[in-house]
Amino acid sequence: MSKTGGFGKRFGLLLAIIAMAAVYMLPTPADLPTQGHRLIGILVFAVIIWMTEGVSYPVSSFVIITLMCYTLGLAPNPANPDKILGTSKALGMALGGFSSSAWALVAGAMFLSAAMMITGLDKRIALFVMSHVGIKSSHLIAGVIFVGFLLSFFVPSTTARVSCLVPIVVGIIRTFGLKAGSTFAGVLMMAVAQADSLWNVGIKTAAAQNMVAIGFIQQVLGQDISWIDWFIAAFPYAAIMSVVLYFLLVYTMPPEVKELPGGKDALEKMRAELGPITSGEKKLLLISCLLLFFWVTEKKLHPFDTTTVTITGIMLMMLPGVGVMTWKDAASRINWGTIALFGVGISLGSAILKSGAATWLANHFIALFGMENMAPIMVMAILAFFLIVIHLGFASATGLASAMIPIVIAVLQNVNTPGINVIGMTMILQYTISFGYILPVNAPQNMIAYSTGYITSKDFLKTGIPFTIISYGAILLFSLTYWHWLGYVG
């Protein structure tokens, strides 16, 4: 992996430029507008640069904005083909994603995650659960998975959740003198990474990539998926797969110890070191519970959308006398690179959809696989498999969703089979975007757990490959049953 990664970082930018140039050297197809042709070139560039990390994600955002400004700005104006579009209008397209409600929700989620880190409430919640699960190794593994589930309601960032839980698990491992190579230490750390990735599926607000799909659904299809609708669809799947994950981890990485004597005391000591609950934690807990209430009851008890509610919560968190942090406190803990990448990803995807490039690509994809009149379950099987395989080359689920979800929507719109629910199937296919289980480089949370030294790339393969296969099978099974009953898969 190191050699491949090194090659990608050294030559990724050059490969992306060459690939984009190759696309531009091809004649523009008669059924594809010039603007769409230019955008396909930028999409190819973006996919390669995100897969290879030839430049960092924040830098890639500025590169893509620049490319959109010049390549689209010098292309014919669709409204007046005799004139060029102009860089000013092209810049508006490149920055369009930053005005979407989905982008605002992701930015707000970053501030909520920062508040959790500043107050330490996430760590208190995690330690409270872990100190009550018992000292048996099997209980501690289950406890880690349960904490991943619980924190996904309150900490809308997988990286932040894992960053909270990893030090706690490392503390447990060190307290009992477990060394690198210990299967119990390894299985605990693996549970941290895999469970948090899994619960990105179960909770709409748990991960930025979910907002990518929601943003495209809003822009293209003019509809939204409420927090509770997502939860009703995804929770049973994520809950069952959590049980599967537990048994799979115990089977593939059986702990060498059955219980940890004094484990409860060690965890209680960690809790005691936090001190009594602070007023900041109490305020944040109240605000978080209110946010969760308004998310759950969206479109049921009130007309306020998830994004507006979240921004209101962030305002309360920073108000003098009421809040729990200042702007200065929060700013240093915000991943501004993710926010930039997300906004540009929405811009690029929206432009690809509006230009007709997504439809053109979708029609060729449909023809390639003979999907014109396929049954919905076969369409689901092909697209889910494609997304899972291509994820092996991506370290950013946000980048993957930005590049692929517009094409997925276009494919679903252009399949002729009656009963295709574009919104429902897009939501379910978005679940597979979170399947970064196989390689450490498939997700930032994997790298955080991997960097502790308690798990290896082989451990990820040993647990990730079977879990991905089972997860894929479960997607198809749920599509034939539960999601079919809900009307999401015809």
C-alpha positions as CSV (number, residue, x, y, z in Angstrom):
1,M,0.0,0.0,0.0
2,S,2.8,2.4,0.8
3,K,4.3,2.0,-2.7
4,T,0.9,2.6,-4.4
5,G,0.1,5.5,-2.1
6,G,3.5,7.0,-2.8
7,F,3.1,6.7,-6.6
8,G,-0.4,8.3,-6.3
9,K,0.8,11.2,-4.3
10,R,3.8,11.8,-6.6
11,F,2.1,11.4,-10.0
12,G,-1.7,11.7,-9.3
13,L,-1.9,15.3,-10.3
14,L,0.0,14.6,-13.6
15,L,-2.2,11.5,-14.3
16,A,-5.4,13.6,-13.7
17,I,-4.2,16.4,-16.0
18,I,-3.3,13.9,-18.8
19,A,-6.7,12.1,-18.4
20,M,-8.6,15.3,-18.6
21,A,-6.6,16.4,-21.6
22,A,-7.3,13.1,-23.3
23,V,-11.1,13.6,-22.7
24,Y,-10.8,17.1,-24.2
25,M,-8.9,15.8,-27.3
26,L,-11.8,13.6,-28.2
27,P,-14.5,15.1,-30.4
28,T,-17.6,16.3,-28.6
29,P,-20.4,13.8,-29.2
30,A,-23.3,15.1,-31.2
31,D,-25.7,14.4,-28.3
32,L,-23.5,16.0,-25.6
33,P,-23.3,19.8,-25.2
34,T,-19.9,21.3,-25.1
35,Q,-20.4,22.3,-21.5
36,G,-21.2,18.7,-20.6
37,H,-18.0,17.5,-22.5
38,R,-15.9,19.9,-20.5
39,L,-17.5,18.8,-17.2
40,I,-16.9,15.1,-18.0
41,G,-13.2,16.0,-18.3
42,I,-13.3,17.8,-14.9
43,L,-15.1,14.8,-13.4
44,V,-12.4,12.4,-14.7
45,F,-9.7,14.8,-13.2
46,A,-11.6,14.9,-9.9
47,V,-12.0,11.1,-9.6
48,I,-8.3,10.5,-10.2
49,I,-7.1,13.3,-7.9
50,W,-9.4,12.1,-5.1
51,M,-8.4,8.5,-5.6
52,T,-4.7,9.1,-5.7
53,E,-4.6,12.1,-3.3
54,G,-2.2,13.7,-5.8
55,V,-3.0,17.0,-4.0
56,S,-4.8,17.3,-0.6
57,Y,-8.6,17.5,-0.6
58,P,-8.7,21.2,0.3
59,V,-6.3,22.0,-2.5
60,S,-8.3,19.9,-4.9
61,S,-11.3,22.1,-4.2
62,F,-9.5,25.2,-5.4
63,V,-8.1,23.4,-8.4
64,I,-11.6,22.2,-9.4
65,I,-13.1,25.6,-9.0
66,T,-10.4,27.1,-11.2
67,L,-10.9,24.4,-13.9
68,M,-14.6,25.0,-13.9
69,C,-14.1,28.8,-14.2
70,Y,-11.9,28.6,-17.3
71,T,-13.1,25.5,-19.1
72,L,-16.8,26.4,-18.7
73,G,-16.2,30.1,-19.0
74,L,-14.7,29.7,-22.4
75,A,-17.4,27.2,-23.6
76,P,-20.4,28.4,-25.6
77,N,-23.2,29.8,-23.5
78,P,-26.1,27.3,-23.6
79,A,-28.6,30.2,-23.7
80,N,-26.7,31.9,-26.6
81,P,-24.3,29.5,-28.4
82,D,-22.8,32.4,-30.4
83,K,-21.2,33.8,-27.2
84,I,-19.0,32.2,-24.5
85,L,-20.4,31.7,-21.0
86,G,-17.8,33.9,-19.3
87,T,-15.7,33.2,-16.2
88,S,-18.1,35.2,-14.0
89,K,-21.0,32.9,-14.7
90,A,-18.8,29.9,-14.6
91,L,-17.5,30.9,-11.1
92,G,-21.2,31.2,-10.0
93,M,-21.6,27.6,-11.1
94,A,-18.4,26.5,-9.3
95,L,-19.5,28.1,-6.0
96,G,-23.2,27.1,-6.3
97,G,-22.8,24.2,-3.9
98,F,-21.9,26.6,-1.1
99,S,-25.4,28.0,-1.2
100,S,-27.1,24.7,-0.8
101,S,-28.9,23.7,2.5
102,A,-27.0,20.4,2.5
103,W,-23.6,22.3,2.6
104,A,-24.9,24.5,5.5
105,L,-25.9,21.3,7.4
106,V,-22.5,19.8,7.0
107,A,-20.8,23.0,8.2
108,G,-23.2,23.2,11.1
109,A,-22.4,19.5,12.0
110,M,-18.7,20.4,12.1
111,F,-19.5,23.0,14.8
112,L,-21.6,20.6,16.8
113,S,-18.7,18.1,16.7
114,A,-16.3,20.9,17.8
115,A,-18.6,21.6,20.8
116,M,-18.5,18.0,21.8
117,M,-14.7,18.0,21.8
118,I,-14.5,21.3,23.6
119,T,-16.8,20.3,26.5
120,G,-15.7,16.6,26.5
121,L,-19.4,15.5,26.5
122,D,-18.7,12.9,23.9
123,K,-16.0,11.3,26.0
124,R,-18.3,11.4,29.1
125,I,-21.0,9.6,27.2
126,A,-18.6,7.0,25.9
127,L,-17.0,6.3,29.3
128,F,-20.5,6.1,30.9
129,V,-21.5,3.3,28.6
130,M,-18.2,1.5,28.7
131,S,-18.1,1.5,32.5
132,H,-21.5,-0.2,32.6
133,V,-20.9,-3.0,30.1
134,G,-18.9,-5.3,32.3
135,I,-15.4,-6.7,32.3
136,K,-15.8,-9.6,29.9
137,S,-14.0,-9.1,26.6
138,S,-17.2,-9.9,24.7
139,H,-19.1,-7.2,26.6
140,L,-16.4,-4.6,26.0
141,I,-16.5,-5.4,22.2
142,A,-20.3,-5.0,22.3
143,G,-19.9,-1.8,24.3
144,V,-17.6,-0.3,21.7
145,I,-20.1,-1.0,18.9
146,F,-23.0,0.4,21.1
147,V,-21.0,3.6,21.8
148,G,-20.5,4.0,18.0
149,F,-24.3,3.8,17.6
150,L,-25.0,6.2,20.5
151,L,-22.5,8.8,19.5
152,S,-23.8,8.8,15.9
153,F,-27.0,10.6,17.1
154,F,-25.0,13.4,18.8
155,V,-21.7,13.7,16.9
156,P,-22.3,14.2,13.2
157,S,-18.8,13.4,12.1
158,T,-17.3,9.9,11.9
159,T,-13.8,11.2,12.3
160,A,-14.8,13.1,15.5
161,R,-16.5,10.0,16.9
162,V,-13.5,7.8,16.3
163,S,-11.2,10.4,17.6
164,C,-13.2,10.5,20.8
165,L,-13.4,6.7,21.3
166,V,-9.8,5.7,20.2
167,P,-8.1,7.3,23.3
168,I,-10.6,5.6,25.6
169,V,-9.9,2.2,24.0
170,V,-6.2,2.8,24.0
171,G,-6.5,3.6,27.8
172,I,-8.2,0.3,28.4
173,I,-5.6,-1.6,26.3
174,R,-2.6,0.1,28.2
175,T,-4.2,-0.3,31.6
176,F,-4.0,-4.1,31.2
177,G,-0.6,-4.1,29.6
178,L,-1.8,-5.4,26.2
179,K,0.7,-5.0,23.5
180,A,0.6,-4.6,19.7
181,G,-0.2,-8.1,18.4
182,S,-2.8,-8.7,21.1
183,T,-5.9,-10.0,19.4
184,F,-8.1,-8.4,22.1
185,A,-6.5,-5.0,21.5
186,G,-6.9,-5.5,17.8
187,V,-10.5,-6.5,17.9
188,L,-11.4,-3.6,20.1
189,M,-9.8,-1.1,17.8
190,M,-11.3,-2.8,14.7
191,A,-14.8,-2.5,16.4
192,V,-14.2,1.2,16.8
193,A,-13.5,1.8,13.0
194,Q,-16.1,-0.6,11.6
195,A,-19.0,0.3,13.9
196,D,-18.7,4.0,13.3
197,S,-18.6,3.4,9.5
198,L,-21.6,1.2,9.8
199,W,-23.7,3.8,11.7
200,N,-23.0,6.4,9.0
201,V,-25.7,4.3,7.2
202,G,-28.2,4.3,10.1
203,I,-28.4,8.0,10.9
204,K,-28.9,10.7,8.3
205,T,-26.9,13.3,10.2
206,A,-24.0,11.0,11.1
207,A,-21.9,11.7,8.0
208,A,-21.2,14.4,5.5
209,Q,-21.6,12.0,2.5
210,N,-25.2,11.5,3.4
211,M,-25.8,15.2,2.9
212,V,-24.3,14.9,-0.6
213,A,-27.0,12.5,-1.7
214,I,-29.7,14.6,0.1
215,G,-28.4,17.7,-1.6
216,F,-28.6,16.2,-5.1
217,I,-32.0,14.7,-4.4
218,Q,-33.2,18.2,-3.4
219,Q,-31.7,19.9,-6.4
220,V,-32.6,17.4,-9.1
221,L,-35.8,15.8,-7.8
222,G,-37.2,18.7,-5.8
223,Q,-37.8,16.6,-2.7
224,D,-36.2,15.9,0.6
225,I,-35.7,12.9,2.9
226,S,-36.6,13.7,6.5
227,W,-34.5,12.6,9.4
228,I,-37.2,10.1,10.6
229,D,-37.8,8.7,7.1
230,W,-34.1,8.0,6.7
231,F,-34.0,6.4,10.2
232,I,-37.1,4.2,9.6
233,A,-35.5,2.9,6.4
234,A,-31.9,2.5,7.6
235,F,-32.0,1.8,11.3
236,P,-33.2,-1.9,11.0
237,Y,-30.4,-2.6,8.5
238,A,-27.7,-0.9,10.6
239,A,-28.9,-2.6,13.8
240,I,-28.9,-6.1,12.3
241,M,-25.5,-5.5,10.7
242,S,-24.2,-4.3,14.1
243,V,-25.0,-7.8,15.5
244,V,-23.4,-9.4,12.5
245,L,-20.3,-7.2,13.0
246,Y,-20.0,-8.3,16.6
247,F,-20.1,-12.1,15.8
248,L,-17.8,-11.6,12.8
249,L,-15.2,-9.8,14.8
250,V,-15.3,-12.3,17.6
251,Y,-15.0,-15.2,15.1
252,T,-12.2,-13.7,12.9
253,M,-10.2,-12.1,15.8
254,P,-11.0,-14.2,18.9
255,P,-9.8,-12.4,22.0
256,E,-7.0,-14.2,23.9
257,V,-8.5,-13.1,27.2
258,K,-12.1,-13.8,28.3
259,E,-12.3,-11.0,30.9
260,L,-10.2,-8.1,32.3
261,P,-10.0,-8.2,36.1
262,G,-10.3,-4.7,37.4
263,G,-11.6,-3.4,34.1
264,K,-14.6,-1.8,35.7
265,D,-12.4,0.0,38.2
266,A,-10.1,1.2,35.5
267,L,-13.0,2.7,33.5
268,E,-14.4,4.3,36.6
269,K,-11.0,5.9,37.2
270,M,-11.1,7.4,33.7
271,R,-14.5,8.7,34.4
272,A,-13.4,10.2,37.7
273,E,-10.5,12.0,35.9
274,L,-13.1,13.9,33.9
275,G,-14.4,15.4,37.1
276,P,-18.0,16.3,37.8
277,I,-20.2,17.2,34.8
278,T,-19.7,20.9,33.9
279,S,-22.3,23.5,33.2
280,G,-21.0,23.5,29.6
281,E,-21.7,19.8,29.2
282,K,-25.2,20.2,30.7
283,K,-26.0,23.0,28.3
284,L,-24.6,21.1,25.3
285,L,-26.5,17.9,26.3
286,L,-29.8,19.9,26.5
287,I,-29.1,21.6,23.1
288,S,-28.2,18.2,21.6
289,C,-31.3,16.6,22.9
290,L,-33.4,19.4,21.6
291,L,-31.7,19.1,18.2
292,L,-32.4,15.4,18.1
293,F,-36.1,16.0,19.0
294,F,-36.5,18.5,16.2
295,W,-34.7,16.3,13.8
296,V,-36.9,13.3,14.6
297,T,-40.1,15.2,14.5
298,E,-39.3,17.1,11.2
299,K,-42.4,17.4,9.0
300,K,-44.4,15.5,11.7
301,L,-44.8,18.1,14.6
302,H,-43.3,21.2,13.0
303,P,-42.4,22.6,9.6
304,F,-38.7,23.3,10.3
305,D,-36.1,21.5,8.2
306,T,-33.0,19.7,9.6
307,T,-30.6,22.4,8.4
308,T,-32.5,25.4,9.9
309,V,-32.8,23.5,13.2
310,T,-29.1,22.7,13.2
311,I,-28.0,26.2,12.5
312,T,-30.3,27.4,15.3
313,G,-28.6,25.0,17.6
314,I,-25.1,26.2,16.6
315,M,-26.2,29.8,17.3
316,L,-27.3,28.8,20.8
317,M,-24.0,27.0,21.4
318,M,-22.1,30.3,20.7
319,L,-24.3,32.9,22.3
320,P,-22.7,34.7,25.2
321,G,-24.1,33.4,28.5
322,V,-26.0,30.6,26.9
323,G,-23.4,28.9,24.7
324,V,-20.6,26.5,25.4
325,M,-17.9,27.8,23.1
326,T,-16.6,30.9,21.3
327,W,-15.9,31.2,17.6
328,K,-12.1,31.1,18.4
329,D,-12.6,27.9,20.3
330,A,-14.5,26.2,17.5
331,A,-12.6,27.5,14.5
332,S,-9.4,25.7,15.3
333,R,-11.3,22.4,15.6
334,I,-13.3,22.7,12.4
335,N,-12.1,20.6,9.4
336,W,-12.4,23.4,6.9
337,G,-11.0,21.2,4.1
338,T,-14.0,18.8,4.4
339,I,-16.3,21.8,4.2
340,A,-14.5,23.1,1.1
341,L,-14.5,19.7,-0.6
342,F,-18.2,19.2,0.2
343,G,-19.2,22.6,-1.3
344,V,-17.2,22.0,-4.5
345,G,-18.5,18.4,-4.8
346,I,-22.1,19.7,-4.7
347,S,-21.2,22.3,-7.3
348,L,-19.5,19.9,-9.7
349,G,-22.3,17.3,-9.3
350,S,-25.0,19.8,-9.9
351,A,-23.3,21.2,-13.0
352,I,-22.9,17.7,-14.4
353,L,-26.6,17.0,-13.8
354,K,-27.8,20.3,-15.3
355,S,-25.5,20.2,-18.3
356,G,-26.8,16.8,-19.5
357,A,-23.4,15.2,-18.9
358,A,-24.8,12.9,-16.2
359,T,-27.6,11.7,-18.5
360,W,-25.2,11.1,-21.3
361,L,-22.9,9.0,-19.0
362,A,-25.9,7.2,-17.6
363,N,-27.3,6.2,-21.0
364,H,-23.9,4.7,-21.9
365,F,-23.7,2.9,-18.5
366,I,-27.2,1.5,-19.0
367,A,-26.4,0.4,-22.5
368,L,-23.1,-1.2,-21.4
369,F,-24.9,-3.4,-18.8
370,G,-28.1,-3.8,-20.7
371,M,-30.1,-2.2,-17.9
372,E,-32.8,-0.6,-20.0
373,N,-35.6,-2.9,-18.8
374,M,-34.0,-4.7,-15.9
375,A,-36.0,-5.4,-12.7
376,P,-35.3,-2.9,-9.9
377,I,-33.5,-5.5,-7.8
378,M,-31.0,-6.1,-10.7
379,V,-30.5,-2.4,-11.1
380,M,-29.8,-2.2,-7.4
381,A,-27.4,-5.1,-7.5
382,I,-25.3,-3.7,-10.4
383,L,-25.1,-0.1,-9.0
384,A,-24.4,-1.2,-5.4
385,F,-21.6,-3.6,-6.6
386,F,-20.1,-0.8,-8.8
387,L,-20.1,1.7,-5.9
388,I,-18.6,-0.8,-3.4
389,V,-15.8,-1.7,-5.9
390,I,-14.9,1.8,-6.8
391,H,-14.8,2.8,-3.1
392,L,-11.6,0.7,-2.8
393,G,-9.8,3.5,-4.6
394,F,-11.3,6.4,-2.5
395,A,-10.2,7.7,0.8
396,S,-13.1,10.1,1.0
397,A,-16.7,9.0,1.0
398,T,-17.6,12.6,0.5
399,G,-15.6,12.7,-2.7
400,L,-17.0,9.3,-3.8
401,A,-20.6,10.5,-3.3
402,S,-19.9,13.8,-5.0
403,A,-18.6,12.0,-8.1
404,M,-21.0,9.1,-8.3
405,I,-24.4,10.0,-6.9
406,P,-25.3,12.4,-9.8
407,I,-24.6,9.6,-12.2
408,V,-26.6,7.1,-10.1
409,I,-29.6,9.5,-10.1
410,A,-29.3,9.9,-13.9
411,V,-29.1,6.1,-14.4
412,L,-32.2,5.5,-12.3
413,Q,-34.0,8.3,-14.2
414,N,-33.2,6.7,-17.5
415,V,-34.0,3.1,-16.8
416,N,-37.3,2.3,-18.5
417,T,-38.5,-0.3,-16.0
418,P,-41.8,0.7,-14.4
419,G,-41.7,1.1,-10.6
420,I,-38.2,2.6,-10.3
421,N,-38.3,4.8,-7.2
422,V,-35.5,7.2,-7.9
423,I,-35.4,8.8,-4.5
424,G,-35.7,5.6,-2.5
425,M,-33.1,3.7,-4.5
426,T,-30.7,6.7,-4.4
427,M,-31.0,6.7,-0.6
428,I,-30.3,3.0,-0.4
429,L,-27.4,3.2,-2.8
430,Q,-26.0,6.0,-0.7
431,Y,-25.7,3.5,2.1
432,T,-23.1,1.6,0.1
433,I,-21.0,4.8,-0.1
434,S,-20.2,4.2,3.6
435,F,-18.9,0.7,3.0
436,G,-15.2,1.6,3.6
437,Y,-14.5,-1.6,5.6
438,I,-11.7,-3.3,3.6
439,L,-8.6,-1.1,3.6
440,P,-7.2,1.4,6.1
441,V,-7.1,4.1,3.4
442,N,-10.8,3.7,2.6
443,A,-11.8,6.2,5.3
444,P,-10.2,8.7,7.7
445,Q,-11.7,6.8,10.7
446,N,-9.9,3.7,9.5
447,M,-6.6,5.5,9.4
448,I,-7.1,6.9,13.0
449,A,-7.6,3.4,14.3
450,Y,-4.8,1.9,12.2
451,S,-2.4,4.6,13.4
452,T,-2.5,3.2,16.9
453,G,-0.5,0.2,15.9
454,Y,-2.9,-2.3,17.4
455,I,-4.4,-3.4,14.0
456,T,-2.8,-4.2,10.6
457,S,-3.9,-4.0,7.0
458,K,-4.3,-7.8,7.2
459,D,-6.8,-7.3,10.1
460,F,-8.8,-5.0,7.9
461,L,-8.8,-7.5,5.0
462,K,-9.7,-10.4,7.3
463,T,-12.7,-8.6,8.8
464,G,-13.5,-6.1,6.1
465,I,-13.9,-8.5,3.1
466,P,-16.4,-10.8,4.7
467,F,-18.3,-7.9,6.3
468,T,-18.5,-6.1,2.9
469,I,-19.8,-9.2,1.2
470,I,-22.4,-9.8,3.9
471,S,-23.4,-6.1,3.9
472,Y,-23.9,-6.3,0.1
473,G,-26.0,-9.4,0.4
474,A,-28.1,-7.7,3.2
475,I,-28.6,-4.7,0.9
476,L,-30.2,-7.0,-1.7
477,L,-32.2,-8.9,0.9
478,F,-33.6,-5.7,2.4
479,S,-34.3,-4.5,-1.1
480,L,-36.4,-7.6,-1.8
481,T,-38.2,-7.4,1.5
482,Y,-38.3,-4.4,4.0
483,W,-37.4,-1.6,1.5
484,H,-39.7,-3.1,-1.1
485,W,-42.6,-3.1,1.5
486,L,-41.8,0.6,2.2
487,G,-42.0,1.3,-1.5
488,Y,-38.4,2.3,-2.0
489,V,-37.5,-0.6,-4.3
490,G,-40.2,-1.6,-6.8
